Amino acid sequence: MFRIILFALGFFVANQTLAQSPKTNILFLFADDLRADALGCYGNPYVKTPHLDQLAQNGTLFSEAHILGGLHGAICAPSRAMLMSGKGYFRVTDRLKGVTTWPMLLRQQGYHTFMTGKWHNEPEAVGASFMEAKNVMLGGMADHYQTPMCDLKADGTFTEPVKKGFSTDHFAQTAIDFLDKQTASKPFVTYVAFTAPHDPRSPLPDYLKRYGTSPLPPNFMPAHPFHFGSSMSERDEMLAAFPRTPEVIKAQLTEYYAMITHLDEAIGKILAKLKEKGLDKNTLIVFAADNGLAMGSHGLLGKQNLYEHSMRVPLIVSGKGIPKGQRSDAFVYLFDLFPTFCQQLRITAPKDLEGKDISGILQQKTKSVREQVFTAYRASIRTVRDRRWKLIRYPQVDYTQLFDLESDPYELNNLAGKPEFADKVKTMTEDLRKHQQFYGDTAPLTASEILPQTFDYKGIVRKPDQWQPKEVLDKYFKD
């Protein structure tokens, strides 16, 4: 009888402790235009990112995280919509108005949801997802020294924007100020969407001084060898003259890395505040980026392509309940995070999510949730890849690439035209069609009207956008 009473008492205490244990917080740190291999923890020996490297050591680094792609040149808009909604862009496009987001769901579960930084979807969706939003940049980009920032008002609208700079410092400090007011008594979401290292590539001088001349990417080219069938003169591609020269690409990479180091230090300050408040042990920390960037690879500068440097992104998950020092090569998408948050926080996930719960990978119970990755850009490019092989199809110009990523990780040797690889091309094209059907992609793999593959960059007239500061204009836009 005494043992029964002790057992019952122990069961009661355990359940009371579980019921009273605080809910897990989420700190989401989001970079803009950051290719995965531009971090030390992803194998780049040149860029200095000690805080993110340490974050990776304290958790799980995903080496094969991807985005699904985009329906227009501003890849970040559909990427962010997919992240927030847990759905591919064929379902959600780049719109979030009226869509259930994971911050919205957590808000309904009693979380205090907060954001600062870039928001490149409908402004109305901010108030629906976040209880509080300060120093928000509505739009795709801005001069980092003159970033228009506004605050969310109680009625869901925003204050008039005020230009502030440097963007990285303001967004980080806003997050730090929010964390400084938090306690263990109420769970929170802190979403920090930096605008770095998106261009303008105009780092603070102190960070630029830390770098010498950057090496070229292994797949540098003066120009892309053929036309995609979609615009080869997107805004991103105008940031350097054609043909690309090693000197200009090295200079821009140096500026890019300097902005990444600044971002890394700002993130280090946020993480230090989290630890100072004693909240680090009860917080799930995620670092990711909305898309990659070419930066001279394949003769390109932007992200409007489906090579690995543009569709592969960094993803680090650390904090409460996450094993340390792990590296996973599982194929994951950013929109897998929505169902994963639900599982980690014991919240019922919406039934219409297309992302997959990757908690099993985080807990080392399973190695993968999918065996292939599908990516798409407009109607002009489609890809499918597995551990070794990658097929890229260009419907508008009726052209196919096949790469053996084991021997050719930089996607330089096209095998599609060789007879011995005809069966592989056929099999992967069939796989590509299956992925299209699954994600709701109705674009044909061969266009009704075939365009020429010739890419004549000599006829392109370069014009700077309104956000480039004078030093960038003087350096890269003067003849």
N, C-alpha and C positions, 0 to 999 in steps of 0.2 A: 504493500500500500504506500509506504514511504517513497519507494522508487517511482511509482506512478505519479505521485504528487510532484517529485523533483522533475520528472520528465515533462509534465504538463507546465510546470513553472518555467522550465528552460525553453519550451516551445513558445510560451506566451512572451517571454522576454525577447527571444530571437525575432518574433514577428513584430513586436513593438519597435525594436531597433530598426528593422527593415522599413517599417512604415514611417519612422521618424528620420531615416537617413535622407540627406538632401538629394534632390534631383541633379543629374549631371548637367553642367553648363556647356555651352558651345562657343568657342572662339574661332571664327572663320577668317582667315587672312588670305586675301585674293590679290594676285598680281595681274598686270595688264600687259599682254604681248610678251610673255616670258617663255622662251623655248626651254625645254627640259634640260638640255645639255649646257645651259648657261649658269649652272650652280656647281659649287665644289662637290657637294654630295652626289651629284649625278656624273662625276668623273671629269669635270672641267678643272684642269690644274692651274688655270690662269686667273679666273675670277675669284674674288675674295668674298665668301659668304659664311663666315664662322657661325653665326647664330642659326641660320637655317641648316647648316651641316650638323650642329648639335641637336637641333630639333629632330632631324632624321635619325640620329643615333639614339634618341630617347623614344623612338616609335617605329613606325613602319613606313618605308619608302616604296612607292609603286613606280617601277621603271617602265611600265607599259600602260600608262594612263593616257587616254585620248579624249578628244571631243568628236562629235559626230560630223561636224562640218558647219556649213552655213548656206543661206539662200541669197546672200548679197555680200558685197565687199566688206561691210562692217561685221566681221565674223563674231566680234565680242557680243553683239546684241542677241543673236540666237544662242550663243554659248551660255550666256547668263540666264536666258529664259529656260534653257534645258536644265541647268544646274538647279534653279529655283523650283522648277515644276516636276522634275523627275521623269521628263518625257523627251523623246527625240524631236528635232525641229520640224519634222514633217507633220507632227501633231500640234505643236505649240507655236511654230514659226518663231518669231521674235517678240511675241506678245504675252503679257502676264495679266492684263486687266481681266478680272473675273476668273482667274486661274488660282487653284489652291497651291500655295508655296509652302515649303517646309518651315520658314519662320512664321507664317500664318498659322500653321497647324500647331506649332509649339506655343504660340501666343494663346491659342484656345486652350492649351493645357496648363496655363498659368505662368508661362515664361515671360520675363520682361525682355522684349525684343528691341534691339538697338542697331542702328547702322550709321556708318559714315563713309564718305568716299564716292566713287563713281556709280551712277545708276543709268544704264543705257537702255532701259525699257520704259514703259509708260509711267509717268510720275504718279498717277493714281495708285499704282501697285505698291508704292512705298508705304503709304498710310495703311493699306490693307494688311501688309505684312509686319510692319514695325510700329511699335508704340512710340518710339522716339527716334529721330534722325537729325543729326547735326552735321554741319559742314558737308553737305551733299553736293556733288557736281552732277547736274542733270545733262546728259549728253555723252558723246563718244570720246572727246579729247579736248585739251586746252593747253595753253602755254603754262608750263609748270610754275612759272614765276608770277602768273596772273590768272589763277584758277578761279572761276566764278563758283562760289559756294553759298548755299542757302540752307535754311532749317525747316523741318516739317512743323506745320502749325496744327493746332487741335482739330481744325476742320478738314484736315487732309490736304490742304494746299501748302504752298511754300512761301517763305519770306522772299523779298527781292534779293537776287544774288549780289554778293560782295566779292570783289576780286582779292584773292589772298595767295600767298606763295611762301615757301616752296610747298607744292602739293603733298609730297611724302611726309614732311614734318607736320603739317596741319592735320592730316588724316590720322597720323599716329598719335599726336597729342590729344586729339578729340577722343580716340579710343581709350587712351590712358586716363583721361579725366572721367570717362564713364566707369571704367573699372575701379577707379579710386573710390567711387561711391557705393560699390557693390559689397554685399555681405553674403554669408553662407545661408541666410534665411530665405532667400528668394532666388530661384534659378533664372539664368539669363542667357540670351543669345547676343553675341557681339560680332557683327559682320563688318569687316573693314576692307573696303574695295579700293585699293590703291590705283592710281593712274600711271605709276611707274612699272616697268621701264618703257611704256609706250612713248613714241616720239611726241613732241620734239625732243631730239637727243641733245639735251642741254643740261648736263649735270652741274651741280654746284662745283666750283673750281677746286675746293679742297678734296673732293672725291676723285676728280679727274687727275689730280697730281699724283695719286697713288698708283697710277698705271703708266707703263711704257707703251710701246707699240704692240698691239694685239696681233696674234697669228691669224691667218686666214682659215676659214673652215675648209676641211678636206675636199668638199664638193663645190668649192668656189668656181664660178664661171663668169666670163665677161657679159654673157647674155644667155637667156634660156634658148635652147636650140630649136624650138618650134612653138607655134601658136596653140593655145589651149582651145580656142573657139569662144572664149569669153574675153573680156577686156584684159589686155596686157599692160594697160596704162592706168590701173587703179591709183588712187591717191598715194598709197604706200610706195608704189613703184617710182613715183616722181621725186623721191627724196635723194636720189643720186643720178648723175647723168649716165646715159648709155654711150658706149659699153661701160660696164662697171670696171673700175680700175682697182688693183690691189691696194693702192695708197688710200683711196676713199673708203673702201670697205674696212680696212684696218682702223682708220680713224673713227668710223661710225661704231665699230665694235668696241673700241676703247671707251667711247662715250656711253654706249649701252651697258658695258660692264660697270662703269663708274656709277650709273644710276642704280644698278642692281646692288652694288655694295651699300649705297645709301639706303636703299629699301631694306637690306638685311639689318643694318644698324637700327633702323626705326622699328623693325619687328622685334629686335632684341630688347628694346626699351619697353615695348608692350608686354613681352613675356616676363620681363623683370618686374613690372607692376603687378602682373597676375600672381607671381610668386610672393612678392612683398605682402600682398593682401591675403595670402594663405589660401588662394582659390585654385592654384595650379593642380592640386591633387584631385580636385573634383570637377575638372574641366576637360572636355574633349577638344583638342586643338587640331585644326585642319589648315594646311597651307596648300594652295593650288594656283593655277593661272588659267585665264579664259581661253588662251590659244598660244601657239608658238609663233615663230617669226623666222623668215628666211635669212635675213642679214647677210646677203651675198651668196648663200647656197643656191646652186642651180641658176645663178645669174639673176636671182630674185631678191627683193627686199621685204615683201609683205607676207601675209598669211593666206592669200587668196589662191591656194594650191593645196594639193593633198600629199605632198611629200612629208616624211616623218618629222622634219624640223618645224613644220607648221601645225600638224594635227596632234602631235604628241606633246603632252604638258606635264609639268611637275605635279606630284600629289604626295603629300606627307601627312600621315595621321598619327597623332601622338596624344599623350595625356592619360586620363583615367581609363584603366582597363586595357590599355594597348601594350602588348609586349615590346620590350626595347630591342634596338639593334636588329630589326628585321628588314629584309628587302624582298619584295615580291615582284615576280615578272608576270603576274596575272594580267590578262587583258581586262581593263576596266574603263568605264566612261565616267565623266564627272557627274552625270545624272544618276549614277549608282548611289550617290551619297544620300539622296532623299530617303530611299527605303532603308539604307544603312543606319541613318540617324534614328529612324523609327524603331528599328530593332534594338539599337544600343540603349535607347531611352525608354524602351518598353511601351511604345505608343503604336496604336493600330494605324498601319499605313493605308492610304487610299488604294482602292483596287485597280485603278487605271494607270498606275505607274509603269513605265517601260524600263526603268533602271532595275538593276538586280542588287539585292542585299549582299554586301561583301564582308559582313561581320565574320563569317566563317574563315575568310582569308586573314582578317585581322587577328583572329583568335587561334590561327594555325591549325584549324580543323579541316580545312579544305584548301586546295591549291589554286582553283580557278572557278569562274562562274560562266565563262564562254571560251570557245576555242578559236574564234576568229573576230576580227574587228572590221567593221564597215564604216567608211566615211564618204561624204558627198559634198560637192560644191556646185551650187546653181544647177543648171542642166548640163554643165560642160565637163564635169569630172566625177568619176565614181571609182572607189577602190575597195578591195577586200584583201585582208592579209591574215596569215597564220604565223606560227612560230618561225617559219623559214621563208615562205614565199609571199610576195606581194604583187597583186595585179592592179594596174591603174588603167582605166578605160576613159578615153576622151571622145564621147559620142559626136560632138560637133565637127571634129576633124577626122573621125573614123580611124583612130590610132590607139594602139595598146602598148603598154609597157609591162614587162614581167621582170621582177628582181629577185635574186636569191640573196636574202638579207643576211644569211650566215656568212657568205663569202663577200658580199657587197652591201654592207650596212649603210653606205652613203648614197645608194640608189643611182649608180653611174653606168652600169652595164646592162642594157636592155636585152633580154633573152627572148622576147616575144616573137621575133621574126625567124628564129631558128627552128628547123623542122623537128629536132629532137625534143623540143618543149611544147609542141602543138597540143599534146594531150593535157599537159598541165594548164595551158591557157584555157582550153575547153572546160576542164573541171572547175577552175576558179571562176570562170565566167558564169557557170551554172550556180556556184555558191553566191556570186554577186547578185544574181536575180532573186535568189531565196531571201537574202537580206533586204533587198528592195521591197519585196512583198511583205516581209515582217514589219518593216518600219513605215510602210505606207508611201513608198517612193514610186511614183508612176512614170518617171522620166525614161524614155527609150535609151537603150545602149548604143543605138546608131540613129543619128538624126535624119530627118527626111531630106534635108538639104545640107550637103557636106561643104564645109568651108575650107579654104586653103590653110595649110600648116605653116606657111611662110610668116615669120615674125620680122617685120621691117621696123626696127626701133628708130631708124633715121628720120622717119616722118613724125615722130612724137614730139609735141611741143610741151616742155615742162613748165608748169606754173605752180608756185608755192601756195599752200593753203594759208588761211588767215591766222593760224595759231603758231606759225614758226617765228621765233624771236630773231632779232637783227643779226646776232652772231651766227645763227644757222643759215640765214639768207646770204650773209656775206661769204660764208665758207662753202656752201654747196649749191647756190643758185646763181652765182655770178659767173659769166663766161670768162 
